Amino acid sequence: MGPEEADAKVKLATTRYCDLVEQVEAAKQDLLNAYAAAAREGLGPEELADGSPFTADEIRRELRARGAQPR
């Protein structure tokens, strides 16, 4: 592998990584918005945390930030 091929591989890997970071952030925002909608329907942070990648305290903070009052 020469320097040009190595550079191309680095650029490709960087692009793939940046794309994935954007996808993960979008998925995180979708999940947090879904929690807010669920909280508005009466579910609490403890219920939402079951099986979640976030703790009840983290969810509670995010609910407040989205204007959904945790119960």
CHARMM-style PDB file with segment names, atoms N, HN, CA, C and O in Angstrom:
ATOM      1  N   MET     1       0.860  -1.163   0.000  1.00  0.00      PROA
ATOM      2  CA  MET     1       0.000   0.000   0.000  1.00  0.00      PROA
ATOM      3  C   MET     1       0.911   1.233   0.000  1.00  0.00      PROA
ATOM      4  O   MET     1       1.839   1.344   0.801  1.00  0.00      PROA
ATOM      5  N   GLY     2       0.623   2.131  -0.903  1.00  0.00      PROA
ATOM      6  HN  GLY     2      -0.131   2.041  -1.554  1.00  0.00      PROA
ATOM      7  CA  GLY     2       1.397   3.368  -0.973  1.00  0.00      PROA
ATOM      8  C   GLY     2       0.715   4.476  -0.184  1.00  0.00      PROA
ATOM      9  O   GLY     2      -0.383   4.291   0.339  1.00  0.00      PROA
ATOM     10  N   PRO     3       1.373   5.632  -0.100  1.00  0.00      PROA
ATOM     11  CA  PRO     3       0.830   6.748   0.665  1.00  0.00      PROA
ATOM     12  C   PRO     3      -0.545   7.223   0.163  1.00  0.00      PROA
ATOM     13  O   PRO     3      -1.403   7.594   0.964  1.00  0.00      PROA
ATOM     14  N   GLU     4      -0.749   7.210  -1.146  1.00  0.00      PROA
ATOM     15  HN  GLU     4      -0.052   6.908  -1.797  1.00  0.00      PROA
ATOM     16  CA  GLU     4      -2.031   7.663  -1.684  1.00  0.00      PROA
ATOM     17  C   GLU     4      -3.165   6.721  -1.284  1.00  0.00      PROA
ATOM     18  O   GLU     4      -4.252   7.163  -0.912  1.00  0.00      PROA
ATOM     19  N   GLU     5      -2.900   5.431  -1.365  1.00  0.00      PROA
ATOM     20  HN  GLU     5      -2.018   5.072  -1.667  1.00  0.00      PROA
ATOM     21  CA  GLU     5      -3.918   4.453  -0.964  1.00  0.00      PROA
ATOM     22  C   GLU     5      -4.202   4.554   0.536  1.00  0.00      PROA
ATOM     23  O   GLU     5      -5.352   4.465   0.966  1.00  0.00      PROA
ATOM     24  N   ALA     6      -3.148   4.739   1.323  1.00  0.00      PROA
ATOM     25  HN  ALA     6      -2.213   4.811   0.974  1.00  0.00      PROA
ATOM     26  CA  ALA     6      -3.315   4.882   2.770  1.00  0.00      PROA
ATOM     27  C   ALA     6      -4.144   6.122   3.084  1.00  0.00      PROA
ATOM     28  O   ALA     6      -5.023   6.080   3.945  1.00  0.00      PROA
ATOM     29  N   ASP     7      -3.871   7.219   2.393  1.00  0.00      PROA
ATOM     30  HN  ASP     7      -3.157   7.253   1.694  1.00  0.00      PROA
ATOM     31  CA  ASP     7      -4.625   8.452   2.603  1.00  0.00      PROA
ATOM     32  C   ASP     7      -6.091   8.257   2.234  1.00  0.00      PROA
ATOM     33  O   ASP     7      -6.976   8.737   2.942  1.00  0.00      PROA
ATOM     34  N   ALA     8      -6.350   7.570   1.152  1.00  0.00      PROA
ATOM     35  HN  ALA     8      -5.631   7.180   0.577  1.00  0.00      PROA
ATOM     36  CA  ALA     8      -7.719   7.309   0.714  1.00  0.00      PROA
ATOM     37  C   ALA     8      -8.467   6.464   1.752  1.00  0.00      PROA
ATOM     38  O   ALA     8      -9.644   6.704   2.020  1.00  0.00      PROA
ATOM     39  N   LYS     9      -7.776   5.475   2.334  1.00  0.00      PROA
ATOM     40  HN  LYS     9      -6.820   5.281   2.116  1.00  0.00      PROA
ATOM     41  CA  LYS     9      -8.401   4.638   3.364  1.00  0.00      PROA
ATOM     42  C   LYS     9      -8.732   5.454   4.609  1.00  0.00      PROA
ATOM     43  O   LYS     9      -9.788   5.274   5.217  1.00  0.00      PROA
ATOM     44  N   VAL    10      -7.829   6.346   4.982  1.00  0.00      PROA
ATOM     45  HN  VAL    10      -6.972   6.493   4.488  1.00  0.00      PROA
ATOM     46  CA  VAL    10      -8.070   7.204   6.146  1.00  0.00      PROA
ATOM     47  C   VAL    10      -9.272   8.109   5.884  1.00  0.00      PROA
ATOM     48  O   VAL    10     -10.133   8.258   6.750  1.00  0.00      PROA
ATOM     49  N   LYS    11      -9.336   8.706   4.712  1.00  0.00      PROA
ATOM     50  HN  LYS    11      -8.636   8.584   4.008  1.00  0.00      PROA
ATOM     51  CA  LYS    11     -10.452   9.587   4.382  1.00  0.00      PROA
ATOM     52  C   LYS    11     -11.775   8.829   4.375  1.00  0.00      PROA
ATOM     53  O   LYS    11     -12.778   9.332   4.881  1.00  0.00      PROA
ATOM     54  N   LEU    12     -11.787   7.637   3.811  1.00  0.00      PROA
ATOM     55  HN  LEU    12     -10.972   7.229   3.400  1.00  0.00      PROA
ATOM     56  CA  LEU    12     -12.994   6.822   3.784  1.00  0.00      PROA
ATOM     57  C   LEU    12     -13.433   6.456   5.202  1.00  0.00      PROA
ATOM     58  O   LEU    12     -14.609   6.575   5.545  1.00  0.00      PROA
ATOM     59  N   ALA    13     -12.487   6.014   6.014  1.00  0.00      PROA
ATOM     60  HN  ALA    13     -11.531   5.917   5.735  1.00  0.00      PROA
ATOM     61  CA  ALA    13     -12.814   5.635   7.392  1.00  0.00      PROA
ATOM     62  C   ALA    13     -13.311   6.844   8.181  1.00  0.00      PROA
ATOM     63  O   ALA    13     -14.234   6.720   8.987  1.00  0.00      PROA
ATOM     64  N   THR    14     -12.716   7.994   7.959  1.00  0.00      PROA
ATOM     65  HN  THR    14     -11.967   8.094   7.304  1.00  0.00      PROA
ATOM     66  CA  THR    14     -13.146   9.219   8.641  1.00  0.00      PROA
ATOM     67  C   THR    14     -14.569   9.581   8.243  1.00  0.00      PROA
ATOM     68  O   THR    14     -15.380   9.939   9.097  1.00  0.00      PROA
ATOM     69  N   THR    15     -14.874   9.491   6.966  1.00  0.00      PROA
ATOM     70  HN  THR    15     -14.215   9.201   6.272  1.00  0.00      PROA
ATOM     71  CA  THR    15     -16.220   9.789   6.481  1.00  0.00      PROA
ATOM     72  C   THR    15     -17.228   8.820   7.074  1.00  0.00      PROA
ATOM     73  O   THR    15     -18.296   9.236   7.525  1.00  0.00      PROA
ATOM     74  N   ARG    16     -16.907   7.548   7.078  1.00  0.00      PROA
ATOM     75  HN  ARG    16     -16.040   7.211   6.712  1.00  0.00      PROA
ATOM     76  CA  ARG    16     -17.814   6.545   7.640  1.00  0.00      PROA
ATOM     77  C   ARG    16     -18.050   6.803   9.123  1.00  0.00      PROA
ATOM     78  O   ARG    16     -19.178   6.699   9.606  1.00  0.00      PROA
ATOM     79  N   TYR    17     -16.987   7.137   9.841  1.00  0.00      PROA
ATOM     80  HN  TYR    17     -16.071   7.221   9.448  1.00  0.00      PROA
ATOM     81  CA  TYR    17     -17.094   7.412  11.273  1.00  0.00      PROA
ATOM     82  C   TYR    17     -17.985   8.630  11.522  1.00  0.00      PROA
ATOM     83  O   TYR    17     -18.876   8.584  12.370  1.00  0.00      PROA
ATOM     84  N   CYS    18     -17.749   9.710  10.793  1.00  0.00      PROA
ATOM     85  HN  CYS    18     -17.026   9.747  10.104  1.00  0.00      PROA
ATOM     86  CA  CYS    18     -18.546  10.928  10.969  1.00  0.00      PROA
ATOM     87  C   CYS    18     -20.019  10.677  10.648  1.00  0.00      PROA
ATOM     88  O   CYS    18     -20.903  11.181  11.341  1.00  0.00      PROA
ATOM     89  N   ASP    19     -20.280   9.903   9.601  1.00  0.00      PROA
ATOM     90  HN  ASP    19     -19.562   9.494   9.037  1.00  0.00      PROA
ATOM     91  CA  ASP    19     -21.657   9.547   9.252  1.00  0.00      PROA
ATOM     92  C   ASP    19     -22.317   8.769  10.391  1.00  0.00      PROA
ATOM     93  O   ASP    19     -23.473   9.017  10.731  1.00  0.00      PROA
ATOM     94  N   LEU    20     -21.588   7.843  10.966  1.00  0.00      PROA
ATOM     95  HN  LEU    20     -20.648   7.642  10.690  1.00  0.00      PROA
ATOM     96  CA  LEU    20     -22.124   7.029  12.048  1.00  0.00      PROA
ATOM     97  C   LEU    20     -22.405   7.881  13.293  1.00  0.00      PROA
ATOM     98  O   LEU    20     -23.423   7.692  13.958  1.00  0.00      PROA
ATOM     99  N   VAL    21     -21.514   8.805  13.601  1.00  0.00      PROA
ATOM    100  HN  VAL    21     -20.686   8.959  13.061  1.00  0.00      PROA
ATOM    101  CA  VAL    21     -21.727   9.698  14.745  1.00  0.00      PROA
ATOM    102  C   VAL    21     -23.017  10.493  14.553  1.00  0.00      PROA
ATOM    103  O   VAL    21     -23.792  10.650  15.497  1.00  0.00      PROA
ATOM    104  N   GLU    22     -23.252  10.993  13.346  1.00  0.00      PROA
ATOM    105  HN  GLU    22     -22.622  10.865  12.579  1.00  0.00      PROA
ATOM    106  CA  GLU    22     -24.481  11.727  13.049  1.00  0.00      PROA
ATOM    107  C   GLU    22     -25.710  10.832  13.211  1.00  0.00      PROA
ATOM    108  O   GLU    22     -26.727  11.269  13.750  1.00  0.00      PROA
ATOM    109  N   GLN    23     -25.623   9.607  12.756  1.00  0.00      PROA
ATOM    110  HN  GLN    23     -24.797   9.253  12.318  1.00  0.00      PROA
ATOM    111  CA  GLN    23     -26.744   8.674  12.870  1.00  0.00      PROA
ATOM    112  C   GLN    23     -27.050   8.359  14.330  1.00  0.00      PROA
ATOM    113  O   GLN    23     -28.214   8.297  14.728  1.00  0.00      PROA
ATOM    114  N   VAL    24     -26.008   8.162  15.120  1.00  0.00      PROA
ATOM    115  HN  VAL    24     -25.063   8.213  14.797  1.00  0.00      PROA
ATOM    116  CA  VAL    24     -26.194   7.852  16.537  1.00  0.00      PROA
ATOM    117  C   VAL    24     -26.844   9.042  17.243  1.00  0.00      PROA
ATOM    118  O   VAL    24     -27.755   8.853  18.048  1.00  0.00      PROA
ATOM    119  N   GLU    25     -26.395  10.250  16.957  1.00  0.00      PROA
ATOM    120  HN  GLU    25     -25.655  10.404  16.303  1.00  0.00      PROA
ATOM    121  CA  GLU    25     -26.976  11.430  17.589  1.00  0.00      PROA
ATOM    122  C   GLU    25     -28.444  11.596  17.188  1.00  0.00      PROA
ATOM    123  O   GLU    25     -29.281  11.933  18.025  1.00  0.00      PROA
ATOM    124  N   ALA    26     -28.753  11.362  15.928  1.00  0.00      PROA
ATOM    125  HN  ALA    26     -28.072  11.087  15.248  1.00  0.00      PROA
ATOM    126  CA  ALA    26     -30.150  11.457  15.473  1.00  0.00      PROA
ATOM    127  C   ALA    26     -31.013  10.413  16.172  1.00  0.00      PROA
ATOM    128  O   ALA    26     -32.135  10.714  16.579  1.00  0.00      PROA
ATOM    129  N   ALA    27     -30.510   9.197  16.317  1.00  0.00      PROA
ATOM    130  HN  ALA    27     -29.598   8.952  15.986  1.00  0.00      PROA
ATOM    131  CA  ALA    27     -31.253   8.135  17.001  1.00  0.00      PROA
ATOM    132  C   ALA    27     -31.452   8.483  18.474  1.00  0.00      PROA
ATOM    133  O   ALA    27     -32.517   8.229  19.035  1.00  0.00      PROA
ATOM    134  N   LYS    28     -30.438   9.058  19.093  1.00  0.00      PROA
ATOM    135  HN  LYS    28     -29.572   9.264  18.637  1.00  0.00      PROA
ATOM    136  CA  LYS    28     -30.540   9.462  20.499  1.00  0.00      PROA
ATOM    137  C   LYS    28     -31.635  10.516  20.663  1.00  0.00      PROA
ATOM    138  O   LYS    28     -32.460  10.424  21.572  1.00  0.00      PROA
ATOM    139  N   GLN    29     -31.639  11.513  19.783  1.00  0.00      PROA
ATOM    140  HN  GLN    29     -30.969  11.588  19.045  1.00  0.00      PROA
ATOM    141  CA  GLN    29     -32.659  12.564  19.865  1.00  0.00      PROA
ATOM    142  C   GLN    29     -34.060  11.985  19.639  1.00  0.00      PROA
ATOM    143  O   GLN    29     -35.011  12.369  20.319  1.00  0.00      PROA
ATOM    144  N   ASP    30     -34.179  11.068  18.688  1.00  0.00      PROA
ATOM    145  HN  ASP    30     -33.406  10.756  18.135  1.00  0.00      PROA
ATOM    146  CA  ASP    30     -35.472  10.408  18.452  1.00  0.00      PROA
ATOM    147  C   ASP    30     -35.944   9.673  19.702  1.00  0.00      PROA
ATOM    148  O   ASP    30     -37.116   9.756  20.068  1.00  0.00      PROA
ATOM    149  N   LEU    31     -35.042   8.959  20.352  1.00  0.00      PROA
ATOM    150  HN  LEU    31     -34.089   8.891  20.054  1.00  0.00      PROA
ATOM    151  CA  LEU    31     -35.390   8.220  21.562  1.00  0.00      PROA
ATOM    152  C   LEU    31     -35.805   9.164  22.680  1.00  0.00      PROA
ATOM    153  O   LEU    31     -36.805   8.922  23.356  1.00  0.00      PROA
ATOM    154  N   LEU    32     -35.046  10.238  22.883  1.00  0.00      PROA
ATOM    155  HN  LEU    32     -34.233  10.435  22.335  1.00  0.00      PROA
ATOM    156  CA  LEU    32     -35.373  11.180  23.946  1.00  0.00      PROA
ATOM    157  C   LEU    32     -36.696  11.890  23.674  1.00  0.00      PROA
ATOM    158  O   LEU    32     -37.459  12.160  24.601  1.00  0.00      PROA
ATOM    159  N   ASN    33     -36.969  12.191  22.414  1.00  0.00      PROA
ATOM    160  HN  ASN    33     -36.349  11.972  21.661  1.00  0.00      PROA
ATOM    161  CA  ASN    33     -38.266  12.788  22.072  1.00  0.00      PROA
ATOM    162  C   ASN    33     -39.403  11.791  22.292  1.00  0.00      PROA
ATOM    163  O   ASN    33     -40.496  12.179  22.703  1.00  0.00      PROA
ATOM    164  N   ALA    34     -39.154  10.519  22.023  1.00  0.00      PROA
ATOM    165  HN  ALA    34     -38.265  10.203  21.689  1.00  0.00      PROA
ATOM    166  CA  ALA    34     -40.160   9.482  22.286  1.00  0.00      PROA
ATOM    167  C   ALA    34     -40.416   9.366  23.786  1.00  0.00      PROA
ATOM    168  O   ALA    34     -41.557   9.173  24.204  1.00  0.00      PROA
ATOM    169  N   TYR    35     -39.369   9.480  24.597  1.00  0.00      PROA
ATOM    170  HN  TYR    35     -38.441   9.637  24.257  1.00  0.00      PROA
ATOM    171  CA  TYR    35     -39.550   9.467  26.049  1.00  0.00      PROA
ATOM    172  C   TYR    35     -40.435  10.637  26.470  1.00  0.00      PROA
ATOM    173  O   TYR    35     -41.329  10.473  27.300  1.00  0.00      PROA
ATOM    174  N   ALA    36     -40.188  11.813  25.901  1.00  0.00      PROA
ATOM    175  HN  ALA    36     -39.461  11.946  25.227  1.00  0.00      PROA
ATOM    176  CA  ALA    36     -40.978  12.996  26.259  1.00  0.00      PROA
ATOM    177  C   ALA    36     -42.447  12.774  25.900  1.00  0.00      PROA
ATOM    178  O   ALA    36     -43.336  13.111  26.682  1.00  0.00      PROA
ATOM    179  N   ALA    37     -42.698  12.217  24.738  1.00  0.00      PROA
ATOM    180  HN  ALA    37     -41.976  11.943  24.103  1.00  0.00      PROA
ATOM    181  CA  ALA    37     -44.080  11.939  24.330  1.00  0.00      PROA
ATOM    182  C   ALA    37     -44.719  10.922  25.273  1.00  0.00      PROA
ATOM    183  O   ALA    37     -45.883  11.064  25.647  1.00  0.00      PROA
ATOM    184  N   ALA    38     -43.969   9.910  25.652  1.00  0.00      PROA
ATOM    185  HN  ALA    38     -43.024   9.794  25.348  1.00  0.00      PROA
ATOM    186  CA  ALA    38     -44.489   8.889  26.569  1.00  0.00      PROA
ATOM    187  C   ALA    38     -44.760   9.486  27.951  1.00  0.00      PROA
ATOM    188  O   ALA    38     -45.744   9.136  28.603  1.00  0.00      PROA
ATOM    189  N   ALA    39     -43.888  10.382  28.388  1.00  0.00      PROA
ATOM    190  HN  ALA    39     -43.089  10.666  27.858  1.00  0.00      PROA
ATOM    191  CA  ALA    39     -44.083  11.020  29.693  1.00  0.00      PROA
ATOM    192  C   ALA    39     -45.351  11.874  29.685  1.00  0.00      PROA
ATOM    193  O   ALA    39     -46.070  11.937  30.682  1.00  0.00      PROA
ATOM    194  N   ARG    40     -45.616  12.524  28.563  1.00  0.00      PROA
ATOM    195  HN  ARG    40     -45.032  12.472  27.753  1.00  0.00      PROA
ATOM    196  CA  ARG    40     -46.839  13.330  28.452  1.00  0.00      PROA
ATOM    197  C   ARG    40     -48.094  12.449  28.503  1.00  0.00      PROA
ATOM    198  O   ARG    40     -49.188  12.925  28.805  1.00  0.00      PROA
ATOM    199  N   GLU    41     -47.917  11.176  28.205  1.00  0.00      PROA
ATOM    200  HN  GLU    41     -47.029  10.790  27.959  1.00  0.00      PROA
ATOM    201  CA  GLU    41     -49.027  10.216  28.279  1.00  0.00      PROA
ATOM    202  C   GLU    41     -49.088   9.509  29.631  1.00  0.00      PROA
ATOM    203  O   GLU    41     -49.923   8.631  29.849  1.00  0.00      PROA
ATOM    204  N   GLY    42     -48.188   9.907  30.537  1.00  0.00      PROA
ATOM    205  HN  GLY    42     -47.510  10.620  30.360  1.00  0.00      PROA
ATOM    206  CA  GLY    42     -48.278   9.384  31.900  1.00  0.00      PROA
ATOM    207  C   GLY    42     -47.191   8.426  32.346  1.00  0.00      PROA
ATOM    208  O   GLY    42     -47.178   8.027  33.510  1.00  0.00      PROA
ATOM    209  N   LEU    43     -46.290   8.044  31.473  1.00  0.00      PROA
ATOM    210  HN  LEU    43     -46.301   8.368  30.527  1.00  0.00      PROA
ATOM    211  CA  LEU    43     -45.214   7.139  31.898  1.00  0.00      PROA
ATOM    212  C   LEU    43     -44.138   7.923  32.650  1.00  0.00      PROA
ATOM    213  O   LEU    43     -43.811   9.054  32.292  1.00  0.00      PROA
ATOM    214  N   GLY    44     -43.603   7.309  33.683  1.00  0.00      PROA
ATOM    215  HN  GLY    44     -43.868   6.390  33.973  1.00  0.00      PROA
ATOM    216  CA  GLY    44     -42.573   7.951  34.486  1.00  0.00      PROA
ATOM    217  C   GLY    44     -41.171   7.532  34.067  1.00  0.00      PROA
ATOM    218  O   GLY    44     -41.004   6.552  33.341  1.00  0.00      PROA
ATOM    219  N   PRO    45     -40.164   8.273  34.523  1.00  0.00      PROA
ATOM    220  CA  PRO    45     -38.773   7.978  34.180  1.00  0.00      PROA
ATOM    221  C   PRO    45     -38.335   6.560  34.552  1.00  0.00      PROA
ATOM    222  O   PRO    45     -37.556   5.939  33.830  1.00  0.00      PROA
ATOM    223  N   GLU    46     -38.834   6.053  35.675  1.00  0.00      PROA
ATOM    224  HN  GLU    46     -39.468   6.558  36.262  1.00  0.00      PROA
ATOM    225  CA  GLU    46     -38.448   4.703  36.084  1.00  0.00      PROA
ATOM    226  C   GLU    46     -38.973   3.671  35.086  1.00  0.00      PROA
ATOM    227  O   GLU    46     -38.272   2.720  34.740  1.00  0.00      PROA
ATOM    228  N   GLU    47     -40.203   3.865  34.630  1.00  0.00      PROA
ATOM    229  HN  GLU    47     -40.773   4.637  34.911  1.00  0.00      PROA
ATOM    230  CA  GLU    47     -40.782   2.945  33.645  1.00  0.00      PROA
ATOM    231  C   GLU    47     -40.023   3.042  32.317  1.00  0.00      PROA
ATOM    232  O   GLU    47     -39.751   2.032  31.668  1.00  0.00      PROA
ATOM    233  N   LEU    48     -39.691   4.268  31.929  1.00  0.00      PROA
ATOM    234  HN  LEU    48     -39.913   5.089  32.455  1.00  0.00      PROA
ATOM    235  CA  LEU    48     -38.996   4.475  30.666  1.00  0.00      PROA
ATOM    236  C   LEU    48     -37.562   3.939  30.698  1.00  0.00      PROA
ATOM    237  O   LEU    48     -37.016   3.548  29.667  1.00  0.00      PROA
ATOM    238  N   ALA    49     -36.968   3.924  31.875  1.00  0.00      PROA
ATOM    239  HN  ALA    49     -37.412   4.241  32.713  1.00  0.00      PROA
ATOM    240  CA  ALA    49     -35.585   3.466  32.005  1.00  0.00      PROA
ATOM    241  C   ALA    49     -35.445   1.956  31.883  1.00  0.00      PROA
ATOM    242  O   ALA    49     -34.350   1.452  31.630  1.00  0.00      PROA
ATOM    243  N   ASP    50     -36.549   1.227  32.060  1.00  0.00      PROA
ATOM    244  HN  ASP    50     -37.438   1.636  32.265  1.00  0.00      PROA
ATOM    245  CA  ASP    50     -36.496  -0.231  31.972  1.00  0.00      PROA
ATOM    246  C   ASP    50     -36.121  -0.646  30.553  1.00  0.00      PROA
ATOM    247  O   ASP    50     -36.888  -0.428  29.615  1.00  0.00      PROA
ATOM    248  N   GLY    51     -34.968  -1.230  30.403  1.00  0.00      PROA
ATOM    249  HN  GLY    51     -34.345  -1.407  31.165  1.00  0.00      PROA
ATOM    250  CA  GLY    51     -34.482  -1.652  29.093  1.00  0.00      PROA
ATOM    251  C   GLY    51     -33.863  -0.530  28.283  1.00  0.00      PROA
ATOM    252  O   GLY    51     -33.543  -0.711  27.108  1.00  0.00      PROA
ATOM    253  N   SER    52     -33.693   0.621  28.898  1.00  0.00      PROA
ATOM    254  HN  SER    52     -33.953   0.768  29.852  1.00  0.00      PROA
ATOM    255  CA  SER    52     -33.158   1.801  28.212  1.00  0.00      PROA
ATOM    256  C   SER    52     -31.643   1.908  28.391  1.00  0.00      PROA
ATOM    257  O   SER    52     -31.094   1.382  29.359  1.00  0.00      PROA
ATOM    258  N   PRO    53     -30.974   2.581  27.469  1.00  0.00      PROA
ATOM    259  CA  PRO    53     -29.549   2.844  27.669  1.00  0.00      PROA
ATOM    260  C   PRO    53     -29.313   4.002  28.642  1.00  0.00      PROA
ATOM    261  O   PRO    53     -28.168   4.322  28.961  1.00  0.00      PROA
ATOM    262  N   PHE    54     -30.401   4.633  29.115  1.00  0.00      PROA
ATOM    263  HN  PHE    54     -31.331   4.373  28.856  1.00  0.00      PROA
ATOM    264  CA  PHE    54     -30.294   5.768  30.026  1.00  0.00      PROA
ATOM    265  C   PHE    54     -30.888   5.414  31.383  1.00  0.00      PROA
ATOM    266  O   PHE    54     -31.797   4.590  31.484  1.00  0.00      PROA
ATOM    267  N   THR    55     -30.360   6.049  32.421  1.00  0.00      PROA
ATOM    268  HN  THR    55     -29.622   6.718  32.339  1.00  0.00      PROA
ATOM    269  CA  THR    55     -30.907   5.858  33.764  1.00  0.00      PROA
ATOM    270  C   THR    55     -32.156   6.719  33.915  1.00  0.00      PROA
ATOM    271  O   THR    55     -32.412   7.607  33.102  1.00  0.00      PROA
ATOM    272  N   ALA    56     -32.926   6.449  34.957  1.00  0.00      PROA
ATOM    273  HN  ALA    56     -32.718   5.728  35.618  1.00  0.00      PROA
ATOM    274  CA  ALA    56     -34.121   7.238  35.230  1.00  0.00      PROA
ATOM    275  C   ALA    56     -33.760   8.702  35.465  1.00  0.00      PROA
ATOM    276  O   ALA    56     -34.484   9.593  35.020  1.00  0.00      PROA
ATOM    277  N   ASP    57     -32.651   8.965  36.157  1.00  0.00      PROA
ATOM    278  HN  ASP    57     -32.063   8.241  36.518  1.00  0.00      PROA
ATOM    279  CA  ASP    57     -32.223  10.348  36.397  1.00  0.00      PROA
ATOM    280  C   ASP    57     -31.865  11.062  35.095  1.00  0.00      PROA
ATOM    281  O   ASP    57     -32.203  12.232  34.914  1.00  0.00      PROA
ATOM    282  N   GLU    58     -31.188  10.365  34.197  1.00  0.00      PROA
ATOM    283  HN  GLU    58     -30.914   9.415  34.344  1.00  0.00      PROA
ATOM    284  CA  GLU    58     -30.852  10.970  32.902  1.00  0.00      PROA
ATOM    285  C   GLU    58     -32.120  11.273  32.107  1.00  0.00      PROA
ATOM    286  O   GLU    58     -32.235  12.327  31.481  1.00  0.00      PROA
ATOM    287  N   ILE    59     -33.057  10.350  32.138  1.00  0.00      PROA
ATOM    288  HN  ILE    59     -32.963   9.494  32.646  1.00  0.00      PROA
ATOM    289  CA  ILE    59     -34.317  10.542  31.422  1.00  0.00      PROA
ATOM    290  C   ILE    59     -35.085  11.709  32.035  1.00  0.00      PROA
ATOM    291  O   ILE    59     -35.634  12.541  31.314  1.00  0.00      PROA
ATOM    292  N   ARG    60     -35.123  11.770  33.349  1.00  0.00      PROA
ATOM    293  HN  ARG    60     -34.676  11.094  33.936  1.00  0.00      PROA
ATOM    294  CA  ARG    60     -35.818  12.857  34.042  1.00  0.00      PROA
ATOM    295  C   ARG    60     -35.260  14.216  33.610  1.00  0.00      PROA
ATOM    296  O   ARG    60     -36.021  15.147  33.345  1.00  0.00      PROA
ATOM    297  N   ARG    61     -33.945  14.326  33.540  1.00  0.00      PROA
ATOM    298  HN  ARG    61     -33.326  13.570  33.755  1.00  0.00      PROA
ATOM    299  CA  ARG    61     -33.290  15.573  33.105  1.00  0.00      PROA
ATOM    300  C   ARG    61     -33.698  15.939  31.685  1.00  0.00      PROA
ATOM    301  O   ARG    61     -34.011  17.091  31.387  1.00  0.00      PROA
ATOM    302  N   GLU    62     -33.689  14.929  30.813  1.00  0.00      PROA
ATOM    303  HN  GLU    62     -33.436  13.993  31.055  1.00  0.00      PROA
ATOM    304  CA  GLU    62     -34.039  15.169  29.410  1.00  0.00      PROA
ATOM    305  C   GLU    62     -35.518  15.516  29.257  1.00  0.00      PROA
ATOM    306  O   GLU    62     -35.877  16.326  28.402  1.00  0.00      PROA
ATOM    307  N   LEU    63     -36.370  14.920  30.067  1.00  0.00      PROA
ATOM    308  HN  LEU    63     -36.079  14.262  30.762  1.00  0.00      PROA
ATOM    309  CA  LEU    63     -37.793  15.251  30.016  1.00  0.00      PROA
ATOM    310  C   LEU    63     -38.007  16.717  30.370  1.00  0.00      PROA
ATOM    311  O   LEU    63     -38.760  17.425  29.701  1.00  0.00      PROA
ATOM    312  N   ARG    64     -37.343  17.160  31.422  1.00  0.00      PROA
ATOM    313  HN  ARG    64     -36.732  16.585  31.965  1.00  0.00      PROA
ATOM    314  CA  ARG    64     -37.465  18.571  31.819  1.00  0.00      PROA
ATOM    315  C   ARG    64     -36.967  19.493  30.711  1.00  0.00      PROA
ATOM    316  O   ARG    64     -37.579  20.524  30.432  1.00  0.00      PROA
ATOM    317  N   ALA    65     -35.870  19.125  30.089  1.00  0.00      PROA
ATOM    318  HN  ALA    65     -35.372  18.288  30.315  1.00  0.00      PROA
ATOM    319  CA  ALA    65     -35.308  19.941  29.006  1.00  0.00      PROA
ATOM    320  C   ALA    65     -36.270  20.039  27.822  1.00  0.00      PROA
ATOM    321  O   ALA    65     -36.229  21.005  27.060  1.00  0.00      PROA
ATOM    322  N   ARG    66     -37.125  19.043  27.676  1.00  0.00      PROA
ATOM    323  HN  ARG    66     -37.158  18.258  28.295  1.00  0.00      PROA
ATOM    324  CA  ARG    66     -38.092  19.004  26.561  1.00  0.00      PROA
ATOM    325  C   ARG    66     -39.478  19.482  26.991  1.00  0.00      PROA
ATOM    326  O   ARG    66     -40.439  19.368  26.231  1.00  0.00      PROA
ATOM    327  N   GLY    67     -39.579  20.013  28.202  1.00  0.00      PROA
ATOM    328  HN  GLY    67     -38.798  20.105  28.820  1.00  0.00      PROA
ATOM    329  CA  GLY    67     -40.831  20.559  28.675  1.00  0.00      PROA
ATOM    330  C   GLY    67     -41.857  19.528  29.108  1.00  0.00      PROA
ATOM    331  O   GLY    67     -43.033  19.853  29.270  1.00  0.00      PROA
ATOM    332  N   ALA    68     -41.427  18.295  29.296  1.00  0.00      PROA
ATOM    333  HN  ALA    68     -40.471  18.031  29.165  1.00  0.00      PROA
ATOM    334  CA  ALA    68     -42.331  17.234  29.754  1.00  0.00      PROA
ATOM    335  C   ALA    68     -42.047  17.025  31.238  1.00  0.00      PROA
ATOM    336  O   ALA    68     -40.936  16.656  31.619  1.00  0.00      PROA
ATOM    337  N   GLN    69     -43.042  17.258  32.058  1.00  0.00      PROA
ATOM    338  HN  GLN    69     -43.945  17.557  31.749  1.00  0.00      PROA
ATOM    339  CA  GLN    69     -42.858  17.117  33.495  1.00  0.00      PROA
ATOM    340  C   GLN    69     -42.840  15.644  33.900  1.00  0.00      PROA
ATOM    341  O   GLN    69     -43.841  14.945  33.745  1.00  0.00      PROA
ATOM    342  N   PRO    70     -41.707  15.174  34.416  1.00  0.00      PROA
ATOM    343  CA  PRO    70     -41.680  13.790  34.895  1.00  0.00      PROA
ATOM    344  C   PRO    70     -42.538  13.659  36.146  1.00  0.00      PROA
ATOM    345  O   PRO    70     -42.614  14.569  36.972  1.00  0.00      PROA
ATOM    346  N   ARG    71     -43.166  12.525  36.258  1.00  0.00      PROA
ATOM    347  HN  ARG    71     -43.104  11.786  35.587  1.00  0.00      PROA
ATOM    348  CA  ARG    71     -43.984  12.312  37.475  1.00  0.00      PROA
ATOM    349  C   ARG    71     -43.163  11.639  38.531  1.00  0.00      PROA
ATOM    350  OT1 ARG    71     -43.661  11.372  39.624  1.00  0.00      PROA
TER     351      ARG     71
END
